[in-house]
Amino acid sequence: LLEEWQAIIDRAAPAARILLRSAHAKPPFLDWITVAPEGKPLAEVVEFETALADHLQQADRVHTYAGFVVAQLKQHAAR
């Protein structure tokens, strides 16, 4: 999982938006993922757009996943 997140960040365009669906309403792994050579917490590299994700989750017509996460890569994110 750490390698997958690092690959996303390494290949993403500046200020890219990341969408994630999960079986968990609030995926716990987002709190312990670290990225970049310094091992930064994910929350230091992306900004979680919780209000937008909650709105989109309510508008979801499929309702397959309990969780919907939207995160935007911060402009100064180290790669």
Phi and psi restraints in degrees (range 20) as a CNS / XPLOR table:
assign (resid 1 and name C) (resid 2 and name N)
       (resid 2 and name CA) (resid 2 and name C) 1.0 -62.6 20.0 2
assign (resid 2 and name N) (resid 2 and name CA)
       (resid 2 and name C) (resid 3 and name N) 1.0 -42.5 20.0 2
assign (resid 2 and name C) (resid 3 and name N)
       (resid 3 and name CA) (resid 3 and name C) 1.0 -65.0 20.0 2
assign (resid 3 and name N) (resid 3 and name CA)
       (resid 3 and name C) (resid 4 and name N) 1.0 -37.1 20.0 2
assign (resid 3 and name C) (resid 4 and name N)
       (resid 4 and name CA) (resid 4 and name C) 1.0 -65.1 20.0 2
assign (resid 4 and name N) (resid 4 and name CA)
       (resid 4 and name C) (resid 5 and name N) 1.0 -45.7 20.0 2
assign (resid 4 and name C) (resid 5 and name N)
       (resid 5 and name CA) (resid 5 and name C) 1.0 -64.7 20.0 2
assign (resid 5 and name N) (resid 5 and name CA)
       (resid 5 and name C) (resid 6 and name N) 1.0 -39.4 20.0 2
assign (resid 5 and name C) (resid 6 and name N)
       (resid 6 and name CA) (resid 6 and name C) 1.0 -63.6 20.0 2
assign (resid 6 and name N) (resid 6 and name CA)
       (resid 6 and name C) (resid 7 and name N) 1.0 -40.9 20.0 2
assign (resid 6 and name C) (resid 7 and name N)
       (resid 7 and name CA) (resid 7 and name C) 1.0 -63.7 20.0 2
assign (resid 7 and name N) (resid 7 and name CA)
       (resid 7 and name C) (resid 8 and name N) 1.0 -40.6 20.0 2
assign (resid 7 and name C) (resid 8 and name N)
       (resid 8 and name CA) (resid 8 and name C) 1.0 -60.7 20.0 2
assign (resid 8 and name N) (resid 8 and name CA)
       (resid 8 and name C) (resid 9 and name N) 1.0 -48.4 20.0 2
assign (resid 8 and name C) (resid 9 and name N)
       (resid 9 and name CA) (resid 9 and name C) 1.0 -66.1 20.0 2
assign (resid 9 and name N) (resid 9 and name CA)
       (resid 9 and name C) (resid 10 and name N) 1.0 -40.3 20.0 2
assign (resid 9 and name C) (resid 10 and name N)
       (resid 10 and name CA) (resid 10 and name C) 1.0 -64.0 20.0 2
assign (resid 10 and name N) (resid 10 and name CA)
       (resid 10 and name C) (resid 11 and name N) 1.0 -31.8 20.0 2
assign (resid 10 and name C) (resid 11 and name N)
       (resid 11 and name CA) (resid 11 and name C) 1.0 -102.7 20.0 2
assign (resid 11 and name N) (resid 11 and name CA)
       (resid 11 and name C) (resid 12 and name N) 1.0 -7.2 20.0 2
assign (resid 11 and name C) (resid 12 and name N)
       (resid 12 and name CA) (resid 12 and name C) 1.0 -75.3 20.0 2
assign (resid 12 and name N) (resid 12 and name CA)
       (resid 12 and name C) (resid 13 and name N) 1.0 147.6 20.0 2
assign (resid 12 and name C) (resid 13 and name N)
       (resid 13 and name CA) (resid 13 and name C) 1.0 -69.7 20.0 2
assign (resid 13 and name N) (resid 13 and name CA)
       (resid 13 and name C) (resid 14 and name N) 1.0 156.8 20.0 2
assign (resid 13 and name C) (resid 14 and name N)
       (resid 14 and name CA) (resid 14 and name C) 1.0 -55.0 20.0 2
assign (resid 14 and name N) (resid 14 and name CA)
       (resid 14 and name C) (resid 15 and name N) 1.0 136.8 20.0 2
assign (resid 14 and name C) (resid 15 and name N)
       (resid 15 and name CA) (resid 15 and name C) 1.0 61.9 20.0 2
assign (resid 15 and name N) (resid 15 and name CA)
       (resid 15 and name C) (resid 16 and name N) 1.0 25.3 20.0 2
assign (resid 15 and name C) (resid 16 and name N)
       (resid 16 and name CA) (resid 16 and name C) 1.0 -63.3 20.0 2
assign (resid 16 and name N) (resid 16 and name CA)
       (resid 16 and name C) (resid 17 and name N) 1.0 150.5 20.0 2
assign (resid 16 and name C) (resid 17 and name N)
       (resid 17 and name CA) (resid 17 and name C) 1.0 -103.9 20.0 2
assign (resid 17 and name N) (resid 17 and name CA)
       (resid 17 and name C) (resid 18 and name N) 1.0 134.5 20.0 2
assign (resid 17 and name C) (resid 18 and name N)
       (resid 18 and name CA) (resid 18 and name C) 1.0 -112.8 20.0 2
assign (resid 18 and name N) (resid 18 and name CA)
       (resid 18 and name C) (resid 19 and name N) 1.0 129.2 20.0 2
assign (resid 18 and name C) (resid 19 and name N)
       (resid 19 and name CA) (resid 19 and name C) 1.0 -112.0 20.0 2
assign (resid 19 and name N) (resid 19 and name CA)
       (resid 19 and name C) (resid 20 and name N) 1.0 135.2 20.0 2
assign (resid 19 and name C) (resid 20 and name N)
       (resid 20 and name CA) (resid 20 and name C) 1.0 -139.3 20.0 2
assign (resid 20 and name N) (resid 20 and name CA)
       (resid 20 and name C) (resid 21 and name N) 1.0 131.1 20.0 2
assign (resid 20 and name C) (resid 21 and name N)
       (resid 21 and name CA) (resid 21 and name C) 1.0 -110.5 20.0 2
assign (resid 21 and name N) (resid 21 and name CA)
       (resid 21 and name C) (resid 22 and name N) 1.0 146.0 20.0 2
assign (resid 21 and name C) (resid 22 and name N)
       (resid 22 and name CA) (resid 22 and name C) 1.0 -145.3 20.0 2
assign (resid 22 and name N) (resid 22 and name CA)
       (resid 22 and name C) (resid 23 and name N) 1.0 154.3 20.0 2
assign (resid 22 and name C) (resid 23 and name N)
       (resid 23 and name CA) (resid 23 and name C) 1.0 -69.8 20.0 2
assign (resid 23 and name N) (resid 23 and name CA)
       (resid 23 and name C) (resid 24 and name N) 1.0 -21.0 20.0 2
assign (resid 23 and name C) (resid 24 and name N)
       (resid 24 and name CA) (resid 24 and name C) 1.0 -91.3 20.0 2
assign (resid 24 and name N) (resid 24 and name CA)
       (resid 24 and name C) (resid 25 and name N) 1.0 134.9 20.0 2
assign (resid 24 and name C) (resid 25 and name N)
       (resid 25 and name CA) (resid 25 and name C) 1.0 -59.4 20.0 2
assign (resid 25 and name N) (resid 25 and name CA)
       (resid 25 and name C) (resid 26 and name N) 1.0 -42.8 20.0 2
assign (resid 25 and name C) (resid 26 and name N)
       (resid 26 and name CA) (resid 26 and name C) 1.0 -127.6 20.0 2
assign (resid 26 and name N) (resid 26 and name CA)
       (resid 26 and name C) (resid 27 and name N) 1.0 91.2 20.0 2
assign (resid 26 and name C) (resid 27 and name N)
       (resid 27 and name CA) (resid 27 and name C) 1.0 -55.3 20.0 2
assign (resid 27 and name N) (resid 27 and name CA)
       (resid 27 and name C) (resid 28 and name N) 1.0 116.9 20.0 2
assign (resid 27 and name C) (resid 28 and name N)
       (resid 28 and name CA) (resid 28 and name C) 1.0 -66.5 20.0 2
assign (resid 28 and name N) (resid 28 and name CA)
       (resid 28 and name C) (resid 29 and name N) 1.0 -25.8 20.0 2
assign (resid 28 and name C) (resid 29 and name N)
       (resid 29 and name CA) (resid 29 and name C) 1.0 -66.5 20.0 2
assign (resid 29 and name N) (resid 29 and name CA)
       (resid 29 and name C) (resid 30 and name N) 1.0 -19.5 20.0 2
assign (resid 29 and name C) (resid 30 and name N)
       (resid 30 and name CA) (resid 30 and name C) 1.0 -64.8 20.0 2
assign (resid 30 and name N) (resid 30 and name CA)
       (resid 30 and name C) (resid 31 and name N) 1.0 -21.5 20.0 2
assign (resid 30 and name C) (resid 31 and name N)
       (resid 31 and name CA) (resid 31 and name C) 1.0 -81.9 20.0 2
assign (resid 31 and name N) (resid 31 and name CA)
       (resid 31 and name C) (resid 32 and name N) 1.0 -20.8 20.0 2
assign (resid 31 and name C) (resid 32 and name N)
       (resid 32 and name CA) (resid 32 and name C) 1.0 -115.2 20.0 2
assign (resid 32 and name N) (resid 32 and name CA)
       (resid 32 and name C) (resid 33 and name N) 1.0 -1.2 20.0 2
assign (resid 32 and name C) (resid 33 and name N)
       (resid 33 and name CA) (resid 33 and name C) 1.0 -67.4 20.0 2
assign (resid 33 and name N) (resid 33 and name CA)
       (resid 33 and name C) (resid 34 and name N) 1.0 134.5 20.0 2
assign (resid 33 and name C) (resid 34 and name N)
       (resid 34 and name CA) (resid 34 and name C) 1.0 -122.7 20.0 2
assign (resid 34 and name N) (resid 34 and name CA)
       (resid 34 and name C) (resid 35 and name N) 1.0 147.5 20.0 2
assign (resid 34 and name C) (resid 35 and name N)
       (resid 35 and name CA) (resid 35 and name C) 1.0 -140.1 20.0 2
assign (resid 35 and name N) (resid 35 and name CA)
       (resid 35 and name C) (resid 36 and name N) 1.0 172.7 20.0 2
assign (resid 35 and name C) (resid 36 and name N)
       (resid 36 and name CA) (resid 36 and name C) 1.0 70.7 20.0 2
assign (resid 36 and name N) (resid 36 and name CA)
       (resid 36 and name C) (resid 37 and name N) 1.0 161.6 20.0 2
assign (resid 36 and name C) (resid 37 and name N)
       (resid 37 and name CA) (resid 37 and name C) 1.0 -57.5 20.0 2
assign (resid 37 and name N) (resid 37 and name CA)
       (resid 37 and name C) (resid 38 and name N) 1.0 -28.2 20.0 2
assign (resid 37 and name C) (resid 38 and name N)
       (resid 38 and name CA) (resid 38 and name C) 1.0 -82.3 20.0 2
assign (resid 38 and name N) (resid 38 and name CA)
       (resid 38 and name C) (resid 39 and name N) 1.0 -6.2 20.0 2
assign (resid 38 and name C) (resid 39 and name N)
       (resid 39 and name CA) (resid 39 and name C) 1.0 70.1 20.0 2
assign (resid 39 and name N) (resid 39 and name CA)
       (resid 39 and name C) (resid 40 and name N) 1.0 40.7 20.0 2
assign (resid 39 and name C) (resid 40 and name N)
       (resid 40 and name CA) (resid 40 and name C) 1.0 -68.3 20.0 2
assign (resid 40 and name N) (resid 40 and name CA)
       (resid 40 and name C) (resid 41 and name N) 1.0 144.2 20.0 2
assign (resid 40 and name C) (resid 41 and name N)
       (resid 41 and name CA) (resid 41 and name C) 1.0 -60.9 20.0 2
assign (resid 41 and name N) (resid 41 and name CA)
       (resid 41 and name C) (resid 42 and name N) 1.0 144.8 20.0 2
assign (resid 41 and name C) (resid 42 and name N)
       (resid 42 and name CA) (resid 42 and name C) 1.0 -53.4 20.0 2
assign (resid 42 and name N) (resid 42 and name CA)
       (resid 42 and name C) (resid 43 and name N) 1.0 -38.1 20.0 2
assign (resid 42 and name C) (resid 43 and name N)
       (resid 43 and name CA) (resid 43 and name C) 1.0 -64.1 20.0 2
assign (resid 43 and name N) (resid 43 and name CA)
       (resid 43 and name C) (resid 44 and name N) 1.0 -15.5 20.0 2
assign (resid 43 and name C) (resid 44 and name N)
       (resid 44 and name CA) (resid 44 and name C) 1.0 -84.6 20.0 2
assign (resid 44 and name N) (resid 44 and name CA)
       (resid 44 and name C) (resid 45 and name N) 1.0 -15.9 20.0 2
assign (resid 44 and name C) (resid 45 and name N)
       (resid 45 and name CA) (resid 45 and name C) 1.0 -106.1 20.0 2
assign (resid 45 and name N) (resid 45 and name CA)
       (resid 45 and name C) (resid 46 and name N) 1.0 -28.4 20.0 2
assign (resid 45 and name C) (resid 46 and name N)
       (resid 46 and name CA) (resid 46 and name C) 1.0 -125.4 20.0 2
assign (resid 46 and name N) (resid 46 and name CA)
       (resid 46 and name C) (resid 47 and name N) 1.0 153.4 20.0 2
assign (resid 46 and name C) (resid 47 and name N)
       (resid 47 and name CA) (resid 47 and name C) 1.0 -106.0 20.0 2
assign (resid 47 and name N) (resid 47 and name CA)
       (resid 47 and name C) (resid 48 and name N) 1.0 119.6 20.0 2
assign (resid 47 and name C) (resid 48 and name N)
       (resid 48 and name CA) (resid 48 and name C) 1.0 -77.8 20.0 2
assign (resid 48 and name N) (resid 48 and name CA)
       (resid 48 and name C) (resid 49 and name N) 1.0 126.0 20.0 2
assign (resid 48 and name C) (resid 49 and name N)
       (resid 49 and name CA) (resid 49 and name C) 1.0 -98.9 20.0 2
assign (resid 49 and name N) (resid 49 and name CA)
       (resid 49 and name C) (resid 50 and name N) 1.0 76.5 20.0 2
assign (resid 49 and name C) (resid 50 and name N)
       (resid 50 and name CA) (resid 50 and name C) 1.0 -63.6 20.0 2
assign (resid 50 and name N) (resid 50 and name CA)
       (resid 50 and name C) (resid 51 and name N) 1.0 -44.5 20.0 2
assign (resid 50 and name C) (resid 51 and name N)
       (resid 51 and name CA) (resid 51 and name C) 1.0 -62.8 20.0 2
assign (resid 51 and name N) (resid 51 and name CA)
       (resid 51 and name C) (resid 52 and name N) 1.0 -43.3 20.0 2
assign (resid 51 and name C) (resid 52 and name N)
       (resid 52 and name CA) (resid 52 and name C) 1.0 -64.5 20.0 2
assign (resid 52 and name N) (resid 52 and name CA)
       (resid 52 and name C) (resid 53 and name N) 1.0 -43.5 20.0 2
assign (resid 52 and name C) (resid 53 and name N)
       (resid 53 and name CA) (resid 53 and name C) 1.0 -62.8 20.0 2
assign (resid 53 and name N) (resid 53 and name CA)
       (resid 53 and name C) (resid 54 and name N) 1.0 -41.8 20.0 2
assign (resid 53 and name C) (resid 54 and name N)
       (resid 54 and name CA) (resid 54 and name C) 1.0 -62.6 20.0 2
assign (resid 54 and name N) (resid 54 and name CA)
       (resid 54 and name C) (resid 55 and name N) 1.0 -42.1 20.0 2
assign (resid 54 and name C) (resid 55 and name N)
       (resid 55 and name CA) (resid 55 and name C) 1.0 -63.1 20.0 2
assign (resid 55 and name N) (resid 55 and name CA)
       (resid 55 and name C) (resid 56 and name N) 1.0 -45.8 20.0 2
assign (resid 55 and name C) (resid 56 and name N)
       (resid 56 and name CA) (resid 56 and name C) 1.0 -66.0 20.0 2
assign (resid 56 and name N) (resid 56 and name CA)
       (resid 56 and name C) (resid 57 and name N) 1.0 -36.3 20.0 2
assign (resid 56 and name C) (resid 57 and name N)
       (resid 57 and name CA) (resid 57 and name C) 1.0 -62.0 20.0 2
assign (resid 57 and name N) (resid 57 and name CA)
       (resid 57 and name C) (resid 58 and name N) 1.0 -41.3 20.0 2
assign (resid 57 and name C) (resid 58 and name N)
       (resid 58 and name CA) (resid 58 and name C) 1.0 -66.1 20.0 2
assign (resid 58 and name N) (resid 58 and name CA)
       (resid 58 and name C) (resid 59 and name N) 1.0 -31.5 20.0 2
assign (resid 58 and name C) (resid 59 and name N)
       (resid 59 and name CA) (resid 59 and name C) 1.0 -84.4 20.0 2
assign (resid 59 and name N) (resid 59 and name CA)
       (resid 59 and name C) (resid 60 and name N) 1.0 -7.9 20.0 2
assign (resid 59 and name C) (resid 60 and name N)
       (resid 60 and name CA) (resid 60 and name C) 1.0 -63.0 20.0 2
assign (resid 60 and name N) (resid 60 and name CA)
       (resid 60 and name C) (resid 61 and name N) 1.0 124.9 20.0 2
assign (resid 60 and name C) (resid 61 and name N)
       (resid 61 and name CA) (resid 61 and name C) 1.0 -91.4 20.0 2
assign (resid 61 and name N) (resid 61 and name CA)
       (resid 61 and name C) (resid 62 and name N) 1.0 -10.5 20.0 2
assign (resid 61 and name C) (resid 62 and name N)
       (resid 62 and name CA) (resid 62 and name C) 1.0 -90.8 20.0 2
assign (resid 62 and name N) (resid 62 and name CA)
       (resid 62 and name C) (resid 63 and name N) 1.0 -40.2 20.0 2
assign (resid 62 and name C) (resid 63 and name N)
       (resid 63 and name CA) (resid 63 and name C) 1.0 56.6 20.0 2
assign (resid 63 and name N) (resid 63 and name CA)
       (resid 63 and name C) (resid 64 and name N) 1.0 37.9 20.0 2
assign (resid 63 and name C) (resid 64 and name N)
       (resid 64 and name CA) (resid 64 and name C) 1.0 -81.9 20.0 2
assign (resid 64 and name N) (resid 64 and name CA)
       (resid 64 and name C) (resid 65 and name N) 1.0 -32.7 20.0 2
assign (resid 64 and name C) (resid 65 and name N)
       (resid 65 and name CA) (resid 65 and name C) 1.0 -112.8 20.0 2
assign (resid 65 and name N) (resid 65 and name CA)
       (resid 65 and name C) (resid 66 and name N) 1.0 142.5 20.0 2
assign (resid 65 and name C) (resid 66 and name N)
       (resid 66 and name CA) (resid 66 and name C) 1.0 -77.6 20.0 2
assign (resid 66 and name N) (resid 66 and name CA)
       (resid 66 and name C) (resid 67 and name N) 1.0 -27.9 20.0 2
assign (resid 66 and name C) (resid 67 and name N)
       (resid 67 and name CA) (resid 67 and name C) 1.0 -120.6 20.0 2
assign (resid 67 and name N) (resid 67 and name CA)
       (resid 67 and name C) (resid 68 and name N) 1.0 144.8 20.0 2
assign (resid 67 and name C) (resid 68 and name N)
       (resid 68 and name CA) (resid 68 and name C) 1.0 -136.7 20.0 2
assign (resid 68 and name N) (resid 68 and name CA)
       (resid 68 and name C) (resid 69 and name N) 1.0 123.3 20.0 2
assign (resid 68 and name C) (resid 69 and name N)
       (resid 69 and name CA) (resid 69 and name C) 1.0 -122.1 20.0 2
assign (resid 69 and name N) (resid 69 and name CA)
       (resid 69 and name C) (resid 70 and name N) 1.0 134.7 20.0 2
assign (resid 69 and name C) (resid 70 and name N)
       (resid 70 and name CA) (resid 70 and name C) 1.0 -121.7 20.0 2
assign (resid 70 and name N) (resid 70 and name CA)
       (resid 70 and name C) (resid 71 and name N) 1.0 128.7 20.0 2
assign (resid 70 and name C) (resid 71 and name N)
       (resid 71 and name CA) (resid 71 and name C) 1.0 -136.1 20.0 2
assign (resid 71 and name N) (resid 71 and name CA)
       (resid 71 and name C) (resid 72 and name N) 1.0 141.5 20.0 2
assign (resid 71 and name C) (resid 72 and name N)
       (resid 72 and name CA) (resid 72 and name C) 1.0 -114.2 20.0 2
assign (resid 72 and name N) (resid 72 and name CA)
       (resid 72 and name C) (resid 73 and name N) 1.0 132.5 20.0 2
assign (resid 72 and name C) (resid 73 and name N)
       (resid 73 and name CA) (resid 73 and name C) 1.0 -64.7 20.0 2
assign (resid 73 and name N) (resid 73 and name CA)
       (resid 73 and name C) (resid 74 and name N) 1.0 127.7 20.0 2
assign (resid 73 and name C) (resid 74 and name N)
       (resid 74 and name CA) (resid 74 and name C) 1.0 -69.4 20.0 2
assign (resid 74 and name N) (resid 74 and name CA)
       (resid 74 and name C) (resid 75 and name N) 1.0 146.2 20.0 2
assign (resid 74 and name C) (resid 75 and name N)
       (resid 75 and name CA) (resid 75 and name C) 1.0 -57.7 20.0 2
assign (resid 75 and name N) (resid 75 and name CA)
       (resid 75 and name C) (resid 76 and name N) 1.0 -35.7 20.0 2
assign (resid 75 and name C) (resid 76 and name N)
       (resid 76 and name CA) (resid 76 and name C) 1.0 -95.5 20.0 2
assign (resid 76 and name N) (resid 76 and name CA)
       (resid 76 and name C) (resid 77 and name N) 1.0 14.6 20.0 2
assign (resid 76 and name C) (resid 77 and name N)
       (resid 77 and name CA) (resid 77 and name C) 1.0 -60.9 20.0 2
assign (resid 77 and name N) (resid 77 and name CA)
       (resid 77 and name C) (resid 78 and name N) 1.0 129.6 20.0 2
assign (resid 77 and name C) (resid 78 and name N)
       (resid 78 and name CA) (resid 78 and name C) 1.0 -75.6 20.0 2
assign (resid 78 and name N) (resid 78 and name CA)
       (resid 78 and name C) (resid 79 and name N) 1.0 143.2 20.0 2
